Amino acid sequence: DIVQVLFHGRKTGKLNVKSNGKAGEIHFLEGAIANAMLGDLNGAPAFYAMVRFTEGEFALDPSFVPPKRLVQESAEALLLEGMRRMDEGI
């Protein structure tokens, strides 16, 4: 839900996410997902792993500006693919 809010609000910043002892980041640039990191994962694979989180904490750092956009897919496409992967047990 928070990804959709940041996407539609065209926000820039870093979303810090924590769940079950795992900590990750999703970087936003004017609403677009610029990068994601979780452990050894980067980009879309890290985002897909975090979509699976059902509980945890998050905090937005609005002062963070991603140095460059490494993820080219739209936030909507990433969310749809993440949900598809969850449905199919991938």
PyMOL Python script that loads the backbone (N, CA, C, O; Angstrom):
from pymol import cmd

cmd.read_pdbstr("""\
ATOM      1  N   ASP A   1       0.822  -1.202   0.000  1.00  0.00           N
ATOM      2  CA  ASP A   1       0.000   0.000   0.000  1.00  0.00           C
ATOM      3  C   ASP A   1       0.864   1.263   0.000  1.00  0.00           C
ATOM      4  O   ASP A   1       0.571   2.227  -0.707  1.00  0.00           O
ATOM      5  N   ILE A   2       1.926   1.243   0.797  1.00  0.00           N
ATOM      6  CA  ILE A   2       2.763   2.441   0.880  1.00  0.00           C
ATOM      7  C   ILE A   2       3.464   2.712  -0.445  1.00  0.00           C
ATOM      8  O   ILE A   2       3.690   3.871  -0.793  1.00  0.00           O
ATOM      9  N   VAL A   3       3.809   1.677  -1.184  1.00  0.00           N
ATOM     10  CA  VAL A   3       4.448   1.870  -2.493  1.00  0.00           C
ATOM     11  C   VAL A   3       3.496   2.617  -3.420  1.00  0.00           C
ATOM     12  O   VAL A   3       3.920   3.512  -4.151  1.00  0.00           O
ATOM     13  N   GLN A   4       2.222   2.259  -3.398  1.00  0.00           N
ATOM     14  CA  GLN A   4       1.243   2.938  -4.239  1.00  0.00           C
ATOM     15  C   GLN A   4       1.083   4.402  -3.826  1.00  0.00           C
ATOM     16  O   GLN A   4       0.965   5.277  -4.684  1.00  0.00           O
ATOM     17  N   VAL A   5       1.078   4.670  -2.538  1.00  0.00           N
ATOM     18  CA  VAL A   5       0.954   6.051  -2.055  1.00  0.00           C
ATOM     19  C   VAL A   5       2.134   6.888  -2.538  1.00  0.00           C
ATOM     20  O   VAL A   5       1.949   8.006  -3.020  1.00  0.00           O
ATOM     21  N   LEU A   6       3.352   6.347  -2.410  1.00  0.00           N
ATOM     22  CA  LEU A   6       4.539   7.086  -2.833  1.00  0.00           C
ATOM     23  C   LEU A   6       4.587   7.243  -4.347  1.00  0.00           C
ATOM     24  O   LEU A   6       5.015   8.281  -4.853  1.00  0.00           O
ATOM     25  N   PHE A   7       4.150   6.215  -5.072  1.00  0.00           N
ATOM     26  CA  PHE A   7       4.104   6.276  -6.533  1.00  0.00           C
ATOM     27  C   PHE A   7       3.135   7.365  -6.996  1.00  0.00           C
ATOM     28  O   PHE A   7       3.495   8.233  -7.791  1.00  0.00           O
ATOM     29  N   HIS A   8       1.905   7.308  -6.489  1.00  0.00           N
ATOM     30  CA  HIS A   8       0.886   8.275  -6.923  1.00  0.00           C
ATOM     31  C   HIS A   8       1.192   9.689  -6.437  1.00  0.00           C
ATOM     32  O   HIS A   8       0.805  10.663  -7.082  1.00  0.00           O
ATOM     33  N   GLY A   9       1.879   9.805  -5.312  1.00  0.00           N
ATOM     34  CA  GLY A   9       2.263  11.121  -4.802  1.00  0.00           C
ATOM     35  C   GLY A   9       3.540  11.652  -5.428  1.00  0.00           C
ATOM     36  O   GLY A   9       3.982  12.756  -5.111  1.00  0.00           O
ATOM     37  N   ARG A  10       4.141  10.852  -6.332  1.00  0.00           N
ATOM     38  CA  ARG A  10       5.381  11.237  -7.031  1.00  0.00           C
ATOM     39  C   ARG A  10       6.465  11.661  -6.032  1.00  0.00           C
ATOM     40  O   ARG A  10       7.138  12.673  -6.228  1.00  0.00           O
ATOM     41  N   LYS A  11       6.622  10.883  -4.971  1.00  0.00           N
ATOM     42  CA  LYS A  11       7.569  11.190  -3.896  1.00  0.00           C
ATOM     43  C   LYS A  11       8.976  10.714  -4.222  1.00  0.00           C
ATOM     44  O   LYS A  11       9.167   9.742  -4.952  1.00  0.00           O
ATOM     45  N   THR A  12       9.948  11.412  -3.670  1.00  0.00           N
ATOM     46  CA  THR A  12      11.353  11.029  -3.735  1.00  0.00           C
ATOM     47  C   THR A  12      11.814  10.756  -2.318  1.00  0.00           C
ATOM     48  O   THR A  12      11.470  11.494  -1.394  1.00  0.00           O
ATOM     49  N   GLY A  13      12.595   9.692  -2.142  1.00  0.00           N
ATOM     50  CA  GLY A  13      13.112   9.365  -0.815  1.00  0.00           C
ATOM     51  C   GLY A  13      13.484   7.904  -0.717  1.00  0.00           C
ATOM     52  O   GLY A  13      13.453   7.165  -1.701  1.00  0.00           O
ATOM     53  N   LYS A  14      13.837   7.501   0.495  1.00  0.00           N
ATOM     54  CA  LYS A  14      14.225   6.116   0.768  1.00  0.00           C
ATOM     55  C   LYS A  14      13.242   5.532   1.772  1.00  0.00           C
ATOM     56  O   LYS A  14      13.065   6.072   2.864  1.00  0.00           O
ATOM     57  N   LEU A  15      12.610   4.438   1.404  1.00  0.00           N
ATOM     58  CA  LEU A  15      11.702   3.723   2.290  1.00  0.00           C
ATOM     59  C   LEU A  15      12.484   2.598   2.947  1.00  0.00           C
ATOM     60  O   LEU A  15      12.884   1.643   2.281  1.00  0.00           O
ATOM     61  N   ASN A  16      12.704   2.708   4.254  1.00  0.00           N
ATOM     62  CA  ASN A  16      13.381   1.662   5.022  1.00  0.00           C
ATOM     63  C   ASN A  16      12.317   0.690   5.512  1.00  0.00           C
ATOM     64  O   ASN A  16      11.315   1.096   6.099  1.00  0.00           O
ATOM     65  N   VAL A  17      12.543  -0.593   5.266  1.00  0.00           N
ATOM     66  CA  VAL A  17      11.563  -1.626   5.592  1.00  0.00           C
ATOM     67  C   VAL A  17      12.228  -2.677   6.467  1.00  0.00           C
ATOM     68  O   VAL A  17      13.336  -3.124   6.170  1.00  0.00           O
ATOM     69  N   LYS A  18      11.549  -3.080   7.559  1.00  0.00           N
ATOM     70  CA  LYS A  18      12.056  -4.136   8.436  1.00  0.00           C
ATOM     71  C   LYS A  18      10.945  -5.142   8.681  1.00  0.00           C
ATOM     72  O   LYS A  18       9.805  -4.774   8.964  1.00  0.00           O
ATOM     73  N   SER A  19      11.299  -6.437   8.566  1.00  0.00           N
ATOM     74  CA  SER A  19      10.334  -7.497   8.827  1.00  0.00           C
ATOM     75  C   SER A  19      11.078  -8.775   9.190  1.00  0.00           C
ATOM     76  O   SER A  19      11.982  -9.200   8.470  1.00  0.00           O
ATOM     77  N   ASN A  20      10.701  -9.377  10.294  1.00  0.00           N
ATOM     78  CA  ASN A  20      11.267 -10.665  10.724  1.00  0.00           C
ATOM     79  C   ASN A  20      12.788 -10.688  10.678  1.00  0.00           C
ATOM     80  O   ASN A  20      13.378 -11.641  10.171  1.00  0.00           O
ATOM     81  N   GLY A  21      13.417  -9.665  11.194  1.00  0.00           N
ATOM     82  CA  GLY A  21      14.871  -9.620  11.261  1.00  0.00           C
ATOM     83  C   GLY A  21      15.565  -9.227   9.968  1.00  0.00           C
ATOM     84  O   GLY A  21      16.794  -9.177   9.923  1.00  0.00           O
ATOM     85  N   LYS A  22      14.814  -8.948   8.926  1.00  0.00           N
ATOM     86  CA  LYS A  22      15.387  -8.515   7.647  1.00  0.00           C
ATOM     87  C   LYS A  22      15.150  -7.022   7.473  1.00  0.00           C
ATOM     88  O   LYS A  22      14.089  -6.506   7.825  1.00  0.00           O
ATOM     89  N   ALA A  23      16.148  -6.334   6.927  1.00  0.00           N
ATOM     90  CA  ALA A  23      16.028  -4.895   6.686  1.00  0.00           C
ATOM     91  C   ALA A  23      16.350  -4.614   5.223  1.00  0.00           C
ATOM     92  O   ALA A  23      17.342  -5.105   4.685  1.00  0.00           O
ATOM     93  N   GLY A  24      15.499  -3.822   4.594  1.00  0.00           N
ATOM     94  CA  GLY A  24      15.703  -3.473   3.196  1.00  0.00           C
ATOM     95  C   GLY A  24      15.388  -2.020   2.942  1.00  0.00           C
ATOM     96  O   GLY A  24      14.922  -1.296   3.822  1.00  0.00           O
ATOM     97  N   GLU A  25      15.653  -1.608   1.710  1.00  0.00           N
ATOM     98  CA  GLU A  25      15.403  -0.235   1.284  1.00  0.00           C
ATOM     99  C   GLU A  25      14.763  -0.243  -0.092  1.00  0.00           C
ATOM    100  O   GLU A  25      15.087  -1.071  -0.943  1.00  0.00           O
ATOM    101  N   ILE A  26      13.848   0.694  -0.290  1.00  0.00           N
ATOM    102  CA  ILE A  26      13.297   0.953  -1.618  1.00  0.00           C
ATOM    103  C   ILE A  26      13.504   2.433  -1.879  1.00  0.00           C
ATOM    104  O   ILE A  26      13.053   3.280  -1.107  1.00  0.00           O
ATOM    105  N   HIS A  27      14.191   2.740  -2.974  1.00  0.00           N
ATOM    106  CA  HIS A  27      14.493   4.128  -3.319  1.00  0.00           C
ATOM    107  C   HIS A  27      13.493   4.623  -4.352  1.00  0.00           C
ATOM    108  O   HIS A  27      13.238   3.960  -5.358  1.00  0.00           O
ATOM    109  N   PHE A  28      12.932   5.794  -4.090  1.00  0.00           N
ATOM    110  CA  PHE A  28      11.943   6.406  -4.983  1.00  0.00           C
ATOM    111  C   PHE A  28      12.497   7.692  -5.569  1.00  0.00           C
ATOM    112  O   PHE A  28      13.152   8.472  -4.878  1.00  0.00           O
ATOM    113  N   LEU A  29      12.229   7.902  -6.843  1.00  0.00           N
ATOM    114  CA  LEU A  29      12.617   9.129  -7.526  1.00  0.00           C
ATOM    115  C   LEU A  29      11.392   9.640  -8.274  1.00  0.00           C
ATOM    116  O   LEU A  29      11.026   9.105  -9.321  1.00  0.00           O
ATOM    117  N   GLU A  30      10.769  10.666  -7.737  1.00  0.00           N
ATOM    118  CA  GLU A  30       9.548  11.247  -8.304  1.00  0.00           C
ATOM    119  C   GLU A  30       8.486  10.180  -8.552  1.00  0.00           C
ATOM    120  O   GLU A  30       7.832  10.170  -9.595  1.00  0.00           O
ATOM    121  N   GLY A  31       8.324   9.287  -7.586  1.00  0.00           N
ATOM    122  CA  GLY A  31       7.312   8.245  -7.654  1.00  0.00           C
ATOM    123  C   GLY A  31       7.773   6.943  -8.270  1.00  0.00           C
ATOM    124  O   GLY A  31       7.165   5.899  -8.034  1.00  0.00           O
ATOM    125  N   ALA A  32       8.835   6.984  -9.053  1.00  0.00           N
ATOM    126  CA  ALA A  32       9.355   5.772  -9.682  1.00  0.00           C
ATOM    127  C   ALA A  32      10.266   5.041  -8.707  1.00  0.00           C
ATOM    128  O   ALA A  32      10.962   5.670  -7.909  1.00  0.00           O
ATOM    129  N   ILE A  33      10.261   3.724  -8.770  1.00  0.00           N
ATOM    130  CA  ILE A  33      11.182   2.943  -7.957  1.00  0.00           C
ATOM    131  C   ILE A  33      12.524   2.948  -8.670  1.00  0.00           C
ATOM    132  O   ILE A  33      12.665   2.406  -9.766  1.00  0.00           O
ATOM    133  N   ALA A  34      13.507   3.569  -8.032  1.00  0.00           N
ATOM    134  CA  ALA A  34      14.827   3.713  -8.633  1.00  0.00           C
ATOM    135  C   ALA A  34      15.727   2.523  -8.311  1.00  0.00           C
ATOM    136  O   ALA A  34      16.574   2.149  -9.122  1.00  0.00           O
ATOM    137  N   ASN A  35      15.549   1.930  -7.139  1.00  0.00           N
ATOM    138  CA  ASN A  35      16.347   0.782  -6.731  1.00  0.00           C
ATOM    139  C   ASN A  35      15.708   0.164  -5.492  1.00  0.00           C
ATOM    140  O   ASN A  35      14.887   0.788  -4.820  1.00  0.00           O
ATOM    141  N   ALA A  36      16.096  -1.057  -5.209  1.00  0.00           N
ATOM    142  CA  ALA A  36      15.670  -1.744  -3.990  1.00  0.00           C
ATOM    143  C   ALA A  36      16.829  -2.626  -3.543  1.00  0.00           C
ATOM    144  O   ALA A  36      17.563  -3.166  -4.370  1.00  0.00           O
ATOM    145  N   MET A  37      16.985  -2.766  -2.241  1.00  0.00           N
ATOM    146  CA  MET A  37      18.061  -3.582  -1.688  1.00  0.00           C
ATOM    147  C   MET A  37      17.548  -4.353  -0.480  1.00  0.00           C
ATOM    148  O   MET A  37      16.875  -3.805   0.393  1.00  0.00           O
ATOM    149  N   LEU A  38      17.881  -5.628  -0.454  1.00  0.00           N
ATOM    150  CA  LEU A  38      17.533  -6.494   0.672  1.00  0.00           C
ATOM    151  C   LEU A  38      18.595  -7.586   0.744  1.00  0.00           C
ATOM    152  O   LEU A  38      18.644  -8.470  -0.111  1.00  0.00           O
ATOM    153  N   GLY A  39      19.443  -7.520   1.767  1.00  0.00           N
ATOM    154  CA  GLY A  39      20.526  -8.489   1.874  1.00  0.00           C
ATOM    155  C   GLY A  39      21.419  -8.439   0.650  1.00  0.00           C
ATOM    156  O   GLY A  39      21.936  -7.379   0.298  1.00  0.00           O
ATOM    157  N   ASP A  40      21.604  -9.583  -0.002  1.00  0.00           N
ATOM    158  CA  ASP A  40      22.432  -9.668  -1.206  1.00  0.00           C
ATOM    159  C   ASP A  40      21.656  -9.327  -2.471  1.00  0.00           C
ATOM    160  O   ASP A  40      22.235  -9.282  -3.557  1.00  0.00           O
ATOM    161  N   LEU A  41      20.356  -9.086  -2.345  1.00  0.00           N
ATOM    162  CA  LEU A  41      19.520  -8.801  -3.517  1.00  0.00           C
ATOM    163  C   LEU A  41      19.483  -7.305  -3.812  1.00  0.00           C
ATOM    164  O   LEU A  41      19.494  -6.476  -2.902  1.00  0.00           O
ATOM    165  N   ASN A  42      19.440  -6.978  -5.104  1.00  0.00           N
ATOM    166  CA  ASN A  42      19.307  -5.596  -5.556  1.00  0.00           C
ATOM    167  C   ASN A  42      18.284  -5.518  -6.673  1.00  0.00           C
ATOM    168  O   ASN A  42      18.004  -6.514  -7.340  1.00  0.00           O
ATOM    169  N   GLY A  43      17.730  -4.337  -6.874  1.00  0.00           N
ATOM    170  CA  GLY A  43      16.803  -4.106  -7.971  1.00  0.00           C
ATOM    171  C   GLY A  43      15.485  -4.831  -7.792  1.00  0.00           C
ATOM    172  O   GLY A  43      14.993  -4.988  -6.675  1.00  0.00           O
ATOM    173  N   ALA A  44      14.914  -5.275  -8.916  1.00  0.00           N
ATOM    174  CA  ALA A  44      13.603  -5.924  -8.902  1.00  0.00           C
ATOM    175  C   ALA A  44      13.562  -7.160  -7.995  1.00  0.00           C
ATOM    176  O   ALA A  44      12.580  -7.326  -7.272  1.00  0.00           O
ATOM    177  N   PRO A  45      14.586  -8.044  -7.995  1.00  0.00           N
ATOM    178  CA  PRO A  45      14.514  -9.207  -7.093  1.00  0.00           C
ATOM    179  C   PRO A  45      14.370  -8.814  -5.618  1.00  0.00           C
ATOM    180  O   PRO A  45      13.649  -9.476  -4.871  1.00  0.00           O
ATOM    181  N   ALA A  46      15.041  -7.756  -5.199  1.00  0.00           N
ATOM    182  CA  ALA A  46      14.912  -7.289  -3.811  1.00  0.00           C
ATOM    183  C   ALA A  46      13.500  -6.773  -3.565  1.00  0.00           C
ATOM    184  O   ALA A  46      12.913  -7.044  -2.518  1.00  0.00           O
ATOM    185  N   PHE A  47      12.955  -6.032  -4.522  1.00  0.00           N
ATOM    186  CA  PHE A  47      11.597  -5.520  -4.382  1.00  0.00           C
ATOM    187  C   PHE A  47      10.606  -6.672  -4.250  1.00  0.00           C
ATOM    188  O   PHE A  47       9.739  -6.645  -3.377  1.00  0.00           O
ATOM    189  N   TYR A  48      10.727  -7.696  -5.119  1.00  0.00           N
ATOM    190  CA  TYR A  48       9.811  -8.837  -5.069  1.00  0.00           C
ATOM    191  C   TYR A  48       9.894  -9.553  -3.728  1.00  0.00           C
ATOM    192  O   TYR A  48       8.878 -10.027  -3.220  1.00  0.00           O
ATOM    193  N   ALA A  49      11.083  -9.639  -3.151  1.00  0.00           N
ATOM    194  CA  ALA A  49      11.235 -10.280  -1.837  1.00  0.00           C
ATOM    195  C   ALA A  49      10.524  -9.470  -0.763  1.00  0.00           C
ATOM    196  O   ALA A  49       9.917 -10.044   0.142  1.00  0.00           O
ATOM    197  N   MET A  50      10.590  -8.140  -0.848  1.00  0.00           N
ATOM    198  CA  MET A  50       9.946  -7.304   0.175  1.00  0.00           C
ATOM    199  C   MET A  50       8.435  -7.254   0.018  1.00  0.00           C
ATOM    200  O   MET A  50       7.724  -7.019   0.995  1.00  0.00           O
ATOM    201  N   VAL A  51       7.933  -7.469  -1.188  1.00  0.00           N
ATOM    202  CA  VAL A  51       6.482  -7.495  -1.399  1.00  0.00           C
ATOM    203  C   VAL A  51       5.857  -8.611  -0.561  1.00  0.00           C
ATOM    204  O   VAL A  51       4.690  -8.522  -0.180  1.00  0.00           O
ATOM    205  N   ARG A  52       6.616  -9.644  -0.279  1.00  0.00           N
ATOM    206  CA  ARG A  52       6.120 -10.780   0.494  1.00  0.00           C
ATOM    207  C   ARG A  52       5.953 -10.463   1.981  1.00  0.00           C
ATOM    208  O   ARG A  52       5.271 -11.203   2.691  1.00  0.00           O
ATOM    209  N   PHE A  53       6.561  -9.382   2.462  1.00  0.00           N
ATOM    210  CA  PHE A  53       6.448  -9.035   3.885  1.00  0.00           C
ATOM    211  C   PHE A  53       4.985  -8.741   4.220  1.00  0.00           C
ATOM    212  O   PHE A  53       4.331  -7.945   3.547  1.00  0.00           O
ATOM    213  N   THR A  54       4.486  -9.391   5.264  1.00  0.00           N
ATOM    214  CA  THR A  54       3.100  -9.163   5.671  1.00  0.00           C
ATOM    215  C   THR A  54       3.008  -8.353   6.957  1.00  0.00           C
ATOM    216  O   THR A  54       1.936  -7.865   7.316  1.00  0.00           O
ATOM    217  N   GLU A  55       4.144  -8.211   7.654  1.00  0.00           N
ATOM    218  CA  GLU A  55       4.173  -7.388   8.860  1.00  0.00           C
ATOM    219  C   GLU A  55       5.564  -6.809   9.013  1.00  0.00           C
ATOM    220  O   GLU A  55       6.523  -7.289   8.408  1.00  0.00           O
ATOM    221  N   GLY A  56       5.659  -5.787   9.816  1.00  0.00           N
ATOM    222  CA  GLY A  56       6.955  -5.165  10.043  1.00  0.00           C
ATOM    223  C   GLY A  56       6.810  -3.670  10.240  1.00  0.00           C
ATOM    224  O   GLY A  56       5.742  -3.160  10.580  1.00  0.00           O
ATOM    225  N   GLU A  57       7.922  -2.985  10.014  1.00  0.00           N
ATOM    226  CA  GLU A  57       7.956  -1.542  10.188  1.00  0.00           C
ATOM    227  C   GLU A  57       8.517  -0.883   8.933  1.00  0.00           C
ATOM    228  O   GLU A  57       9.284  -1.489   8.184  1.00  0.00           O
ATOM    229  N   PHE A  58       8.125   0.353   8.722  1.00  0.00           N
ATOM    230  CA  PHE A  58       8.717   1.109   7.623  1.00  0.00           C
ATOM    231  C   PHE A  58       8.828   2.564   8.032  1.00  0.00           C
ATOM    232  O   PHE A  58       8.072   3.061   8.868  1.00  0.00           O
ATOM    233  N   ALA A  59       9.795   3.234   7.419  1.00  0.00           N
ATOM    234  CA  ALA A  59       9.996   4.662   7.659  1.00  0.00           C
ATOM    235  C   ALA A  59      10.520   5.285   6.375  1.00  0.00           C
ATOM    236  O   ALA A  59      11.348   4.697   5.678  1.00  0.00           O
ATOM    237  N   LEU A  60      10.035   6.466   6.074  1.00  0.00           N
ATOM    238  CA  LEU A  60      10.454   7.171   4.863  1.00  0.00           C
ATOM    239  C   LEU A  60      11.447   8.263   5.226  1.00  0.00           C
ATOM    240  O   LEU A  60      11.212   9.057   6.137  1.00  0.00           O
ATOM    241  N   ASP A  61      12.562   8.292   4.501  1.00  0.00           N
ATOM    242  CA  ASP A  61      13.542   9.365   4.612  1.00  0.00           C
ATOM    243  C   ASP A  61      13.372  10.247   3.376  1.00  0.00           C
ATOM    244  O   ASP A  61      13.930   9.934   2.324  1.00  0.00           O
ATOM    245  N   PRO A  62      12.609  11.352   3.478  1.00  0.00           N
ATOM    246  CA  PRO A  62      12.336  12.184   2.306  1.00  0.00           C
ATOM    247  C   PRO A  62      13.520  13.036   1.860  1.00  0.00           C
ATOM    248  O   PRO A  62      13.465  13.661   0.801  1.00  0.00           O
ATOM    249  N   SER A  63      14.588  13.068   2.653  1.00  0.00           N
ATOM    250  CA  SER A  63      15.760  13.859   2.261  1.00  0.00           C
ATOM    251  C   SER A  63      16.692  13.073   1.333  1.00  0.00           C
ATOM    252  O   SER A  63      17.590  13.651   0.721  1.00  0.00           O
ATOM    253  N   PHE A  64      16.479  11.755   1.230  1.00  0.00           N
ATOM    254  CA  PHE A  64      17.335  10.905   0.385  1.00  0.00           C
ATOM    255  C   PHE A  64      16.958  11.082  -1.083  1.00  0.00           C
ATOM    256  O   PHE A  64      15.779  11.060  -1.437  1.00  0.00           O
ATOM    257  N   VAL A  65      17.962  11.258  -1.924  1.00  0.00           N
ATOM    258  CA  VAL A  65      17.757  11.324  -3.370  1.00  0.00           C
ATOM    259  C   VAL A  65      18.605  10.221  -4.000  1.00  0.00           C
ATOM    260  O   VAL A  65      19.829  10.232  -3.868  1.00  0.00           O
ATOM    261  N   PRO A  66      17.967   9.267  -4.685  1.00  0.00           N
ATOM    262  CA  PRO A  66      18.742   8.188  -5.304  1.00  0.00           C
ATOM    263  C   PRO A  66      19.751   8.749  -6.304  1.00  0.00           C
ATOM    264  O   PRO A  66      19.424   9.652  -7.074  1.00  0.00           O
ATOM    265  N   PRO A  67      20.987   8.215  -6.295  1.00  0.00           N
ATOM    266  CA  PRO A  67      22.002   8.723  -7.216  1.00  0.00           C
ATOM    267  C   PRO A  67      21.662   8.467  -8.679  1.00  0.00           C
ATOM    268  O   PRO A  67      21.984   9.279  -9.547  1.00  0.00           O
ATOM    269  N   LYS A  68      21.009   7.336  -8.954  1.00  0.00           N
ATOM    270  CA  LYS A  68      20.538   7.069 -10.315  1.00  0.00           C
ATOM    271  C   LYS A  68      19.466   5.993 -10.266  1.00  0.00           C
ATOM    272  O   LYS A  68      19.313   5.285  -9.270  1.00  0.00           O
ATOM    273  N   ARG A  69      18.735   5.889 -11.353  1.00  0.00           N
ATOM    274  CA  ARG A  69      17.654   4.907 -11.425  1.00  0.00           C
ATOM    275  C   ARG A  69      18.203   3.610 -12.015  1.00  0.00           C
ATOM    276  O   ARG A  69      18.612   3.566 -13.176  1.00  0.00           O
ATOM    277  N   LEU A  70      18.207   2.562 -11.204  1.00  0.00           N
ATOM    278  CA  LEU A  70      18.695   1.260 -11.637  1.00  0.00           C
ATOM    279  C   LEU A  70      17.575   0.312 -12.044  1.00  0.00           C
ATOM    280  O   LEU A  70      17.812  -0.643 -12.783  1.00  0.00           O
ATOM    281  N   VAL A  71      16.355   0.566 -11.570  1.00  0.00           N
ATOM    282  CA  VAL A  71      15.183  -0.246 -11.910  1.00  0.00           C
ATOM    283  C   VAL A  71      14.398   0.506 -12.977  1.00  0.00           C
ATOM    284  O   VAL A  71      14.003   1.653 -12.771  1.00  0.00           O
ATOM    285  N   GLN A  72      14.176  -0.133 -14.100  1.00  0.00           N
ATOM    286  CA  GLN A  72      13.495   0.542 -15.204  1.00  0.00           C
ATOM    287  C   GLN A  72      11.987   0.284 -15.241  1.00  0.00           C
ATOM    288  O   GLN A  72      11.241   1.056 -15.843  1.00  0.00           O
ATOM    289  N   GLU A  73      11.536  -0.802 -14.595  1.00  0.00           N
ATOM    290  CA  GLU A  73      10.110  -1.123 -14.593  1.00  0.00           C
ATOM    291  C   GLU A  73       9.341  -0.086 -13.780  1.00  0.00           C
ATOM    292  O   GLU A  73       9.875   0.485 -12.829  1.00  0.00           O
ATOM    293  N   SER A  74       8.093   0.154 -14.154  1.00  0.00           N
ATOM    294  CA  SER A  74       7.256   1.076 -13.393  1.00  0.00           C
ATOM    295  C   SER A  74       6.877   0.441 -12.057  1.00  0.00           C
ATOM    296  O   SER A  74       6.913  -0.780 -11.904  1.00  0.00           O
ATOM    297  N   ALA A  75       6.518   1.280 -11.103  1.00  0.00           N
ATOM    298  CA  ALA A  75       6.081   0.778  -9.797  1.00  0.00           C
ATOM    299  C   ALA A  75       4.869  -0.132  -9.958  1.00  0.00           C
ATOM    300  O   ALA A  75       4.764  -1.154  -9.279  1.00  0.00           O
ATOM    301  N   GLU A  76       3.963   0.228 -10.844  1.00  0.00           N
ATOM    302  CA  GLU A  76       2.774  -0.597 -11.064  1.00  0.00           C
ATOM    303  C   GLU A  76       3.150  -1.961 -11.610  1.00  0.00           C
ATOM    304  O   GLU A  76       2.612  -2.976 -11.168  1.00  0.00           O
ATOM    305  N   ALA A  77       4.071  -1.997 -12.572  1.00  0.00           N
ATOM    306  CA  ALA A  77       4.500  -3.270 -13.153  1.00  0.00           C
ATOM    307  C   ALA A  77       5.197  -4.135 -12.102  1.00  0.00           C
ATOM    308  O   ALA A  77       4.985  -5.346 -12.055  1.00  0.00           O
ATOM    309  N   LEU A  78       6.026  -3.514 -11.261  1.00  0.00           N
ATOM    310  CA  LEU A  78       6.704  -4.260 -10.199  1.00  0.00           C
ATOM    311  C   LEU A  78       5.703  -4.841  -9.205  1.00  0.00           C
ATOM    312  O   LEU A  78       5.832  -5.993  -8.791  1.00  0.00           O
ATOM    313  N   LEU A  79       4.712  -4.049  -8.826  1.00  0.00           N
ATOM    314  CA  LEU A  79       3.692  -4.539  -7.893  1.00  0.00           C
ATOM    315  C   LEU A  79       2.890  -5.690  -8.492  1.00  0.00           C
ATOM    316  O   LEU A  79       2.643  -6.694  -7.824  1.00  0.00           O
ATOM    317  N   LEU A  80       2.488  -5.544  -9.742  1.00  0.00           N
ATOM    318  CA  LEU A  80       1.718  -6.611 -10.391  1.00  0.00           C
ATOM    319  C   LEU A  80       2.532  -7.895 -10.492  1.00  0.00           C
ATOM    320  O   LEU A  80       2.020  -8.981 -10.221  1.00  0.00           O
ATOM    321  N   GLU A  81       3.791  -7.774 -10.879  1.00  0.00           N
ATOM    322  CA  GLU A  81       4.650  -8.953 -10.985  1.00  0.00           C
ATOM    323  C   GLU A  81       4.903  -9.564  -9.607  1.00  0.00           C
ATOM    324  O   GLU A  81       4.933 -10.787  -9.467  1.00  0.00           O
ATOM    325  N   GLY A  82       5.081  -8.732  -8.602  1.00  0.00           N
ATOM    326  CA  GLY A  82       5.277  -9.230  -7.249  1.00  0.00           C
ATOM    327  C   GLY A  82       4.068 -10.014  -6.759  1.00  0.00           C
ATOM    328  O   GLY A  82       4.215 -11.067  -6.140  1.00  0.00           O
ATOM    329  N   MET A  83       2.878  -9.502  -7.036  1.00  0.00           N
ATOM    330  CA  MET A  83       1.647 -10.195  -6.635  1.00  0.00           C
ATOM    331  C   MET A  83       1.488 -11.501  -7.411  1.00  0.00           C
ATOM    332  O   MET A  83       1.072 -12.514  -6.850  1.00  0.00           O
ATOM    333  N   ARG A  84       1.821 -11.474  -8.700  1.00  0.00           N
ATOM    334  CA  ARG A  84       1.738 -12.698  -9.510  1.00  0.00           C
ATOM    335  C   ARG A  84       2.665 -13.761  -8.934  1.00  0.00           C
ATOM    336  O   ARG A  84       2.281 -14.924  -8.814  1.00  0.00           O
ATOM    337  N   ARG A  85       3.871 -13.369  -8.581  1.00  0.00           N
ATOM    338  CA  ARG A  85       4.837 -14.319  -8.021  1.00  0.00           C
ATOM    339  C   ARG A  85       4.327 -14.880  -6.701  1.00  0.00           C
ATOM    340  O   ARG A  85       4.496 -16.070  -6.433  1.00  0.00           O
ATOM    341  N   MET A  86       3.715 -14.059  -5.886  1.00  0.00           N
ATOM    342  CA  MET A  86       3.160 -14.551  -4.618  1.00  0.00           C
ATOM    343  C   MET A  86       2.056 -15.561  -4.877  1.00  0.00           C
ATOM    344  O   MET A  86       2.007 -16.614  -4.241  1.00  0.00           O
ATOM    345  N   ASP A  87       1.159 -15.236  -5.822  1.00  0.00           N
ATOM    346  CA  ASP A  87       0.044 -16.136  -6.149  1.00  0.00           C
ATOM    347  C   ASP A  87       0.530 -17.484  -6.649  1.00  0.00           C
ATOM    348  O   ASP A  87      -0.066 -18.521  -6.357  1.00  0.00           O
ATOM    349  N   GLU A  88       1.637 -17.459  -7.416  1.00  0.00           N
ATOM    350  CA  GLU A  88       2.155 -18.694  -8.001  1.00  0.00           C
ATOM    351  C   GLU A  88       3.170 -19.375  -7.096  1.00  0.00           C
ATOM    352  O   GLU A  88       3.708 -20.424  -7.453  1.00  0.00           O
ATOM    353  N   GLY A  89       3.443 -18.793  -5.923  1.00  0.00           N
ATOM    354  CA  GLY A  89       4.360 -19.413  -4.981  1.00  0.00           C
ATOM    355  C   GLY A  89       5.817 -19.359  -5.398  1.00  0.00           C
ATOM    356  O   GLY A  89       6.622 -20.193  -4.982  1.00  0.00           O
ATOM    357  N   ILE A  90       6.154 -18.380  -6.219  1.00  0.00           N
ATOM    358  CA  ILE A  90       7.546 -18.238  -6.705  1.00  0.00           C
ATOM    359  C   ILE A  90       8.359 -17.502  -5.660  1.00  0.00           C
ATOM    360  O   ILE A  90       9.553 -17.273  -5.857  1.00  0.00           O
TER     361      ILE A  90
END
""", "prot")
cmd.dss("prot")
cmd.show_as("cartoon", "prot")
cmd.util.cbc("prot")
cmd.orient("prot")
